[in-house]
């Protein structure tokens, strides 16, 4: 991965906004289902990365690296 975690989170959040817009504008159930599936996956990924960043911050604070 050539992006930092923060850059990846920004990309995921942008993609989530795009999918939410597509979902609201979707004409068919199939497209809506695809959007919802990817939306759920992105929301889980964001939660995962945010949790990892919190843990990293806590560890670096304890070790004096942050």
C-alpha positions in Angstrom: 0.0 0.0 0.0 1.6 3.3 -1.1 -0.9 5.5 0.8 -0.8 6.3 4.5 -3.7 5.0 6.7 -5.0 8.6 6.9 -5.0 8.9 3.1 -6.7 5.6 2.8 -9.4 6.7 5.3 -9.9 9.9 3.3 -10.3 7.8 0.1 -12.8 5.4 1.8 -14.8 8.3 3.2 -15.0 9.9 -0.3 -16.0 6.6 -1.8 -18.7 6.2 0.9 -20.1 9.7 0.0 -20.2 8.7 -3.7 -22.0 5.4 -3.0 -24.5 7.0 -0.7 -25.3 9.5 -3.5 -25.6 6.7 -6.0 -27.8 4.7 -3.7 -30.2 7.7 -3.2 -30.3 8.1 -7.0 -30.5 4.4 -7.9 -33.3 3.5 -10.3 -33.1 -0.3 -9.8 -33.1 -2.6 -6.9 -30.0 -4.4 -8.3 -27.9 -1.2 -8.3 -29.2 -0.3 -4.8 -28.2 -3.7 -3.5 -24.7 -3.4 -4.9 -24.3 0.1 -3.4 -25.6 -1.1 0.0 -23.2 -4.1 0.0 -20.2 -1.8 -0.8 -21.4 0.8 1.7 -21.4 -1.8 4.5 -18.0 -3.0 3.6 -16.6 0.5 3.5 -18.2 1.4 6.9 -16.6 -1.7 8.4 -13.2 -0.8 6.9 -13.4 2.7 8.2 -14.3 1.4 11.7 -11.3 -1.0 11.5 -8.8 1.7 10.5 -10.1 4.2 13.0 -9.8 1.6 15.8 -6.3 0.8 14.7 -5.3 4.5 14.7 -6.7 4.9 18.3 -4.7 1.9 19.5 -1.6 3.2 17.8 -2.1 6.6 19.4 -2.6 5.1 22.8 0.5 3.0 22.5 2.7 5.8 21.2 1.5 8.1 24.0 2.4 5.4 26.6 5.9 4.9 25.0 6.6 8.6 24.5 6.6 8.4 20.7 3.6 10.6 20.1 
